[in-house]
Amino acid sequence: MTIRIVATTPFNDQKPGTSGLRKKVAVFQSSGYLENFVQAIFDTIFDNAAAPPGCTLVLGGDGRYFNREAIQIILRMAAANGVAKVLVGQGGILSTPAASCVIRKYATFGGIILSASHNPGGPDGDFGIKYNTDNGGPAPEKITDAVFARSRELTSYRTVDAPDVGLDQVGSCTLGGMRVEIIDPVADYAELMESLFDFGAIRALIGSGFRLCFDAMHAVTGPYAREILERRLGAPAGTVINGVPLPDFGGGHPDPNLTYAGQLVAIMYGPDRNAAPDLGAASDGDGDRNMILGRHFFVTPSDSLAIIAANATLAPGYAAGLAGIARSMPTSAAADRVAGKLGVPCYETPTGWKFFGNLMDAGKVTLCGEESFGTGSSHVREKDGLWAVLFWLNILAKRRLSVEEIAHRHWAEFGRNIYSRHDYEALPSDVAAGVMAQVKGRFAELTGRRFGDYRVKFCDDFSYTDPIDGSLSTGQGLRIGFDDGSRIVFRLSGTGTEGATLRIYLEAFEPDPARHRVDAQQALAGLIDIAHELSQLKQRTGRTQPTVIT
């Protein structure tokens, strides 16, 4: 095997976000861009030397445009950097939670996941890459910072000249001195799900006439959902819609929310309520997010986490109870109320799944969730969209209530954390930063101030000291808390590739069951007005409506 050293230009780019490096496809296709970042990963994880003997990596992605080409590039570079074996999902496909499952099951050195998550795909769309460590979870900041630093000083990368590896048939071959194994991307993950949930009870539920609709959004979860929901659980063919992964996601935006999952929403909110399926669900580009719907009923991700936690012992894999719960700071406090009743800790972390990884590895928590449609547990080290859907099916199979009835009974027991998120997407970065500066600049005058019925109790810029490794994360979002427990949170999201996304999170607690059916936007109207006044949102952005409301 002849290793070729190729000259490259050091990175001249901003630091990648918490979810890895995401850019337009054209950027990744430019000369040396992907190669530079991959070499920086190898140099960092291999201590700037050859891979350790017997090193195995996992490689796959969500099937978006440029996925297959990127896999060939990475395989050649892995061979040149001394990797012994790479496990690749058939067709280049591996959902993010399935990749984590494979890393953990086969105790590999880690894995490289190719995805821009819920961002659009296609030639003009987005692409992404990240490294997951041997625990199956996203690399911690000390590694991502080191990769970024290395990328800014690289002048060459290592590769081999070899023909493309066939990706479409399960089997093995060699590339230079490296073994490449093409694996079934679904089998290991499906086996794990069957060990966690009562498939017999779910099959009986479906056999009783229960109907569900799962929208894979032409993204990675189509093959997983068809295998598990239709083949193993007996749901009728056609239960999974948009189930074929496409490089451009069929021209859609693979983000499972009320705006972008329009076909599913139309099915679940049709004019004849009784004609709708009993459960509607969707997952995103790489399979780590989920949306849960009942008939004419939306379950917020915050409530979904809390309801799963309150009913966790109904699933065999969680029958022994929970060690603890963790939620991202912008997620509502609904899970905190469940944790309090269960007598287990509830941790509030920054947004980013890697913060949950330390807690799970230390045995501190079992369930984790983010308000951005991500829920998961210690079965892997990523959020897991299809897992959340199966958990809901397990709960429905055991309790034999509707989705709406389960939510209302939960609120009757714990109270309702009325919650919404308003997204303002693709803002000019300086405008979004100006909104944040405007809000933070008001902090000194806010404590104790009244806005109608609301009195400000505190305001801060959220920071987090990791209880496991002691690391400090600052600048994680601006919080304004009120005496009655209501909150407004302002945060810039790093998941997009165009401009900036400003997210405003609104939360109010309602203990009175007589008011639990109130429309969320109406109940939060006062907080929405306060948020707009404090941020001068309309004046600074020119926007009169959010891009997405969830």
N, C-alpha and C positions, 0 to 999 in steps of 0.2 A: 504494500500500500504506500503510495507516494503522497505525502502531505504537502499541500501547497500553501504558502504564506502570501496572502493578498493584502496589498496596501489599502488602507482606509483612512478616512478623515474622522477625527474625534467628534463626538456628539457636540452639537451646538444647539441644545434644546432645553426646554424647561424640565424640571424634575417630574418623573411619572407620578400619577396619583396613587391612592391606596389600592386601586384595583389593577395595577400594572400599567404598562405603556399602551395608550390608545391614541391612534392618529387616523387620518384618512388613508384609504388603501393606497393611493398614489404616493404617499410619503413612504410607506413600507416598501413599495416597489422601487423606490429610487435607489441608485447604486450604493451598496454597502450599508444601508440604514438598518435593515433587519439583522444583517450579519454582525454589525457593530454591537448591537444590543445583546445578541445571543453570545458572542464571544465574551462580552462583559459578564454575562451570567456565569459562563464556564470558568472564567478567570477568578471570579469571586467565590463560587462554591467549591472549586477545586484548588483554592489557595494559590492561584496563578501557576499551577503545575498540571501535569497529566491527571486524569481521573484516577481515583483509587482502584486497586485491582477488584474486578468483579462488579464494578459500578453499573447499576441498572437505572434507567430513567423511563418515565411514562411520557407519552407524547400524543396529543390529539386536540381537537377543537370542535367548534360548533358548526362547522361546515360552511361558514360564510365565504364570500368571494376572497380568493388568495390563500385559503386554508391549505389546499393540497400543495400548491407551489412552495409555501412556507415550510411545510413538513419536509419536503425533499431537501431544501436548503439546510434545515436544522439537522436532519439525519447525516448529511455529509460532514457538517461541522462537528457533530457528536463523535463520528468515527475519527476525525482528525484530532480530537481532543482526548482520545483514549477511553471513551465510554465502551463498556463491554457489551451491553445489551440495551435495546430500546423496545418497550412495549408500545405499539401503535394501535389505536382504535381502527377497526376495519373502515375503509373509505375515508380515513382521517378523522372519523367522528369519535368524540368522547364528550359527554356532558361534563360540566365542571364538577358536580357531585360524584359522578361516576369515576372521573379521574382521581379524585380524592380517595374513593373506595379502592381503586386498583393500587394506588400508591401504598395504602395501609395494608391491604390484604397480602401483597407480595413483598412488603418491606423493602421498597425500592429507595434509592438515594433521594428521590423527589420526582418532580415532573414539570414539564413545560406545557402550559395550556394556552391555546390560541383562541381568543375570543375578545369581543368588545361588548360582551354581556347583552344588554337590552338595546344597544344602539343599532341603527339601521345598517344594512349590508349592501352588497353590490359594488360595481366598479367605482361608483362615486360615494360609496358609504364608508363605514369605519372598519378598522381592524385593530386587534390588540394581542398582547402577549404578556404572560406573567409566569413566574417561577413559584411552584409550591414545594415546600420542604418535605422531609421524610415523614412528618406527622400527617401529611395530606393537606395541610392548610397553607394559605398564602404566606409568603416569606415575610418575616417581621421587618420592622423599619431598619434595623441594623444591617440587614442583608440588602434590602432595596436601596438604601443610601449608598452602600458600598458598590453595588452594581452601577448606579448612576455615576458615582465618582469615577469608576473604572472606564465607563463609556466615554467620558470626557477627556481621557488621556490615551485611548487606544490609537495606534497607528497601523495595525494590521490584524487580520483574523486568519484562522486556520480552517482549511477545508480539504476535501479530497475530490478528485475527478472520478466520477462514477455515474453510470446510468441511473435513471429514476428507479426507485423501488416500487413494485406493484403493491397497491394499497387495498385492492378490492376483494382479495381472497384471504381467508384465514389461513395462516401458515407461517413459515419462517424462511429467512434467507440471510445471506451475509453481505455486508457492505464494508469492503476493506477487511479489517480484522474484527468488525463489530457484528453482533447478531441482531437481526431485526425480526421481531415477532409481531405479526398482525393478529390481533385478538378480537374476539367478539366483543363489541363495545357495551352490550346490554347485559350479558349473562351474569357477571359478577355482581353488578348492581341489583339486578332482579332477585338474585339469591339472597342478598343482604336484606332487601325489603321483605321478602317472605319470612325471614327470621324475626322481623320486628313486629309485624302486624298479623292479625287473625284473618288470614285469607279465606278460611272456611266460613267465618261469619260474614265477611264481605260478599263472598259468592252467594250465600243464602239471601242476603239483602238484595242483590241484583236479581237473583232468581225470583224474588217475590214481586217483581215489577218495578222496583226502584230504577229510575233512569238518570243517567248522568251524561254530560257533554264536556269533553276535554279539548280545549283549543291549543294545539301545539304551535300555532302561529308560523308554520312552515320553518320551524327552528329545530333544535337538536332533540327535543324530547319526543318527537313523533315516534321513532322506533321503540323508545322505552315505554311510552304509554300504550302503544299497540300490543307489545309483548305482555305487559303486566295487566292492563285493564281489560283488553279484549281477549287475549289468549289464556292468561292464567286465572283471571277473575270472572271470565265469562260474559263480559259486557258485549252487547251486539256489535257486529261490524258497523263502522260508521260512528261509533261513540267518540272516537278520536277524529277531530276535524283538522284540516290543514296539517296533516300528519307527515308529509314528505318534506324533509329538510331541503331547502333551496338556497343557493349562494346569495340571493338577494331577498330572502324571506318572503318571496312572492310579491315583492314591492311594498310590503308592510313594514311597520315599526314594531319589532318583537318585544314590546314592553307590556306585561300583563296588567293593564289598568283600565279604568272605565272609558278612557278616551281612545286608546289604541287597540284594545280588544273589542272593536265595535261589533263584529259578527256575533261573538259570544254574548255580548250584552243585549243585542237585539233578540237573540234566542231566549234569554232568561227574562227579559222584560217585555215579551210580546203582549199583544192586546188580550189574549186569552191566558190568564195567569195559570190556570190548571193544565194548559197544554205544554207549559215549559217543563224541562227536565227538573228533577228534584235537586240536583247539584250541578253547578257549572264551575269549571276551573280552567285556568290557563297557566302556561309557563312561558319563560322568555327565551332569548336567543341561545344562551348556554345552559339553560335548565336549572338555574339556581334560585329563581324567583317564582312566586305563585300568586294567583288571585282566586279567592273563593266567593262564589255567589250562590244564593238560594233563589227561589222564585221571587222576582221583583225585590231582591234583598242583597245588599253588598256587605260583606264582612271586612272591616278594616284590618290591615295586617296586624295592628296593635291588639285588636280584639281576638284575632285568630291565634296569636301567641298565647294570650291569656286563657282562651277556651281550651286549647290543646293542653296547656299546663294543668288546668283544673280537671281534665278528663284523662290525663296521661296514663293512669294505671289500667285503663280499659284495654290498652294495647299490650300484648305479651312482652315486647321488648322493654317496656317501662313499668311492668307490674310491681317491681320492687320500690317504686317511688323515685322522686327526683332528688339529686344532690343539691341543686340550686337552679336558678334561672338568671339569665343575663339579657339585657336589652340595650340597644343603642340609646344615647341620650335623647334624640328627637322622638323616639317611640313613646307612646303614652304610658302612663303609670298603671294601666290595667293589670299588667303582669305582676307588679309590685303587690297588689292587693291579694292576688292568688298566692304568691309566695308567703305573704304574711299569715294567711290562714293555714297554709301547709307547714309553716314553721321552718322554711328553708330560706337561705339568703337570696337576694335579688341584686345583681350588680348592674350599675349604669356605666356604660363604656362609650368611647367615641364611636362614630360610624366607621365600619370596616371590620370584616369578619376576622381578621387576624387578631383583633383584641379579644375575641371570644376563645381563640385557640389556646392561649396560655391558661385560661380558666378551665377549659375542658381537659387539657393535658394534666393539670394539677388535680383533677377530680372535683373541682369546686362547683361546676354546673353541669346539667344534663341538657337543658333546652336553652336556645338562644333565638333572638329575633330582632329584626330591624323594621322600621316603619315603611321602608322602601320595598315592601313585598318580599322580604327575605326571612325565612324561618328555617330552623334546623336543629340538630341535636348532636350529641357526641358520637353518633354512629359514623360520621365523617367529620372533616374539618372545613366544610363549606356549607353555606345555606343550600337548601335542597327543595326545589319546587314540587317534584312529583311525590317526594316523601311527605310533604305537608298535605297534599291531596289524599294520599293513602291514610294519613292519620285522621283526617276528617271522615273518610269512608269508614274507618274502624269505629269512630265515635258514633256515627249515624247507624251503623250496623248493631251496635250494642244498646243504644238508647232508643232507637226507633222513633225519633222525633224529627221534625223538619229542621233545616238549617236555621230558619228564623226562630223557631221555638227554642232551639238550643241557645241561641244568642240571647233571647229575652229572659230565659230562665237563669242564664249566667248573670245578666245585669240585675235581676231581682235579688240574687244572692250577694253580689259584690258591688253593685252600683255600676253606672255607666260612665266611662271616660269618653265623653263626646269629643270627637277628634277629626281633624282634616289637615291636609297638606295642599298648599297652593304653590305650583311650580311656575316660574317665569323663565322659560328656556331661551337659549341663544341670545342672551343680553351681551352687549359689548362689555368686555372684561372690566374696563375702567368704570363703566356705569354701575355694574354690579358691586364693584369694590366701593364705589361712592355711597351706595345705599347702606352697605355694612358700616362704613365709617360714620354716616349720619346717625345710625342707630346707636352705635357705641359712644358717639360724642354726646348723646343725651343721658348716658348712664348716671352722671354725677347729680343730675336734678331729679331723677325718677323715684328713688326710694322714698316711700311714704306718700307719694303723690296719688291723688284720686282721679280716675277716669270714669265718671258716672258711678256705677255700682262696684267698680273694680279699684282696689287699692294696691299699689305696687309694694311687694314685700322685699324683693331682691332683684338685682340684675347683675349678670356676670358674663364673662367670656369663658366657656366651659373648658376646664383642663382635667386631665386624668393621670393619676399615678398608678401604674400597673401593680396590683397587689402581689404578683408573682415575681416579676423581674425588676421592679422598682423604676422602670422607664417612665418618663414624663412626656405627655402629649398635650400641647397647648393649642389655643386658637381653634377650638373644635365646634364653635357655634355660640351665638349670642342668645342668652336666656333672660327672659323677663318673667318673674314669678309673682303671682298675686296672692293676697291673703286667703282666698277661698280655694287655693290649689290650682287655679287656672294658670295656663302658661302660654307665652308666645315665644317661639324660637326662630331665629334667622340664621340661615346657613348657606354657604356657597357649596355646590356640589362639583366634584371633580370627575364625573363620569362621562361628560360630553366631550366632543372634539371641536365644537364651534362656539366661540365666546364662552359665556359662563351661564350656569343655571342657578338662579336664586330660589331657595325653598323657604317658605314660611309655614311653620307648624303651629297649629292652634289646638288648645285642649282645655276643656272645662269638665269638671266632675259633677254628675247629676245623681244623687242618691235616691230620688223619688221615683218609684216605678211608674207612677202616673204620667211622668214626663219622659219616659224612655223611648217613646215612639216619635219624639220630636225630630224634625229634619235637622241634620247636623249643621248645615249652612245657616239656617235661621237661628239655631241655638248659639252659634259662634259669631253672629253678626256684630255684636259689640266688640269682641276681640279683633275681628277683621278691621273694623273702623280704627281701633287703637293702633294696630299694626301699620295701617296706611298712613295715619297721622305721624307716627314716630319716624317712619322711614322716608316720608315724602315720596312714596313709591311712584305715584302717577306723574308727579312733576319731574322726577329724575329719569324715569324709564320711558315715559310716554305710553305705557301699557295701562289699559283700563280693565283687562281681564287676565287671569292666569292662563298659561298655555294648557295646563292640566290641573284638575281638581280631583283629589282622592280623599 
